[in-house]
Amino acid sequence: MNYQRSSALFAEAKQYIPGGVNSPVRAFKAVGGDPIFVKEAKGAYFYDEDGNRFIDYIASWGPLILGHAHKPVMDAVIEKAKKGTSFGMPTEIETQLAQLAISMVPNIDKIRFVNSGTEACMSAIRLARGFTKRDKIIKFAGCYHGHSDSFLIQAGSGAVTFGTPNSPGVTQGTAKDTLLVNYNDLESVRAMVSANKGEIAAIIIEPVAGNMGCIVPQNDFMNGLRELCTKEQILLIFDEVMTGFRLAKGGAQEVLGIDADIVTFGKVIGGGLPVGAFAARKEIMDYLAPDGPVYQAGTLSGNPLAMSAGLAMLMELNNKPEVFESLADKTEHLHEGFDRILKGKGVPHQINRMGSMISVHFTEEPVVDFASSAKGNNNMFKKYFHGMLNRGIYLPPSAFESYFLNDALSYGDLDQTIKALESVVEDLN
Ligand code: PMP
């Protein structure tokens, strides 16, 4: 494939935009080479500036669960845009989207809209801290909750020490209130809670992780977390930015049968426009300004374009709940095809999957947390990524990301993808 124009556009972008991109993963740093510049997209495919067509397995990193330029969403946005794009005043559609979201998701009474998943998670912990009057939070190594300061903390010398910032600009003062534990390791959480008794406002978790590849909670881990939080009066925050309205109508809460205290959303809830949200029971949400003392605001929050895209998207999902099963079936088909080929060639691998989230890790060991995810063979991943790319299959350009299937993908597309792997696998070892 020829990527000439993409490469030229990237060179130009780098002169004006740091690293040539507005979000780092887009720059292909983990896999090498120049990123692809998109021209347009429809359904399961996008077309780049060189005229190549790709089957898209990220679909904007999750929002486009029904495929690109899905007509009901496009129509809603276009109609709305004709009537003005932002007012900074209340509009009826905000309540409509709130009502619908609350009706689909278990255990939430009120919801506040923001502009990104980052804002949703940042606001959720402020609310949790205000509500509990405690300062510390617990997060899991390898989970991503956006780029606000409190979350840019990685495990330093182990889970029982304070975190250290993993970005310059995050102060030690902030880092000391974020405690790190290991995914799928309830004992690490129990130890951290007992070492900080009465001081922890919230435990935040991706209920199915998607930011260290896809990692599924094991056995009784989630039940254990729920019990621990209830016992210690810690708020359990489910970051459902990826899983919300993707794994099921009611997201991971529904699928795992666990009630969180606060839930954050992004991606699907905005139908491809910039939307995030956080939600909880009334008593917690009423702690927010203007009724409560915890401040949170946004000039463009709840703006009509974003709300119309979100409303059209959630209406589609609410009216056609079979889509979640259809997506899970398609993902299983891909899983089986990939597994068969990799096994056939003796390539060490793990495939993790839940619903329409899936990831491939080139390692012998089960991938259950950040440490095991980091053991994947990155050279093999790079070959795999570029091999697939050159055959018109667009996968996440990092081993630490989940794929997001969209329902516009046909079984023909999936089989073409499996076939591509059949030829890529020849050069993997
Ligand atoms: N939480 C999770 C689980 C995410 O995956 C992401 C983004 N991928 C975020 C929060 C941050 O969302 P945004 O990029 O919209 O700020």
Boltz pocket constraint, residues with backbone or C-beta under 6 A from the ligand:
constraints:
  - pocket:
      binder: B
      contacts: [[A, 61], [A, 115], [A, 116], [A, 117], [A, 118], [A, 119], [A, 121], [A, 144], [A, 145], [A, 146], [A, 147], [A, 206], [A, 210], [A, 211], [A, 239], [A, 240], [A, 241], [A, 242], [A, 266], [A, 267], [A, 275], [A, 276]]
      max_distance: 6.0
